[in-house]
Amino acid sequence: MARNKPAQKIYLVGAGPGDPGLLTIKGARLIRAADVLLYDHLASAPIVALAPTECARIYVGKEAGSHALSQTQINGLMVRKAKQGKVVVRLKGGDPFVFGRGGEEAQALRAAGVAFEIVPGITSAIAAAAYAGIPLTHREYAAAFSVVTGHEDPRKSRSSVQWSRFADPTSTLVVMMALANLDSIVVRLSAGGLPGDTPVAVIRDGTLPTQRTVTGTLATIAADVQKAGILPPAVVVIGKVVQLRDQIAWFDRGPLFGKRILITRPQAQSDDLAGELLERGAEPILAPTISIGPPDDARAALAAAASVRDYDWLVFTSHNGVVKFFEQLGALGKDTRALGGVKVAAIGPQTAHDLAAHGVQADLIPERFISEELAGALLAATQPAERILLYRASETRDVLVRVLAGDGRVVHDVAAYKTFVCIDPDLAGKVERADILTFTSASTVKGFVQNLGSAAAASLAGKLVACIGPITAQAALQAGLRTDIVAPEHTVNGLLAALEGMLQSTDLLSRH
């Protein structure tokens, strides 16, 4: 998409309220095709990261008292980039036309003769309330809602908002950018006749793991917000519908909400886990302690893939093994048909899922997802002298080879890839920020310890440590690290379920 778009076209794209899952499909497609990305303060990092590596990412955000560029400079930059024949995405928080100055930017582009397109986004006026469990309309409480800015152009001599018009107890009022003027807004609404006991909610960082919601009444909310230390950005919701939050709040009620969770697995494999954490209201902290690279002898891996039909069984023990095998087949100009009648074993459901993505159904998955169980299942499914190809990491335990070869199977153990320790000078700071540390393999434990050295064990103080399975937990124990949770099901989903279960139990206990 977008490489064949007119050279002088700019896309004003709404990034949504913060949760990257709320970005529109069209918006994501355009960002992935951008030559230049001009993004605001409220555009979340995962959305900005969608831009291709070669894309020029330029921060043009505005915060209270701090503007990276003036609006005039932003307009000029957009025009210059478009006239250079670039595909330009102007990424704006929320919706470009809801208090986002998108209308002004579109006017400037039209005046400069630059073609543009508007891609709406989900406004925080609606999303923040929804994530706080507050419906803006409800048949019993409000048949209408209004959205108004609480921060007008400072060049105006007086406010153009007629606050008395919004002092209606039968509708809902959403005020954007209101915190700096909250006291005066309350006074004006009260003067307009809105009762002091009208429910009010102030929602900071709506849709993000850092979301905070303070509720009160029109008479108390200014003091409530000051006491809670709520700072911008925040959305204010005023009306009877606010009282429904006690019944239908959902986002900030889950056991993982607001938790900062360290992910130590390789960068390329972190997206799925990070996405699952965001869905649960947690903040993922990406801290890969290992990376995946080619084995010492890449020719052996290629040769094994080329001769795969010489084997009776092909065995995978990880996602990376599957990826590397099909990469090798592709390099040979082959596809899944090269397997012929070879049977395929996967160590667990995730690896089987990876195989299915390539059109291969696993013939064997052990009941427990560890090498010992896989070895036993393979012995039961094979006969002596059958040939078995293990396509896996170069540094793995020898359980499979020892058990299978010891019972007469012909085992060819091929290193498909190699893990390398990633040295991250910021790891200690990331660990300090985290509430929970996760380890998804023995290698991630090794990388963690190599990064932090003698401080590794001490860095766990006050943290919850979760391992994907017993082998990873054993590696942690041998490295002198404490483990609090070992997932009964040794998958990412199993790890998440174990975390949720423990935190849910802890929360229930704390209430009694």
Summary of the structure (lengths in Angstrom):
residues: 512
radius of gyration: 27.9
end to end distance: 55.7
largest distance: 90.6
contacts: 1705
relative contact order: 0.08
helix: 40%
strand: 21%
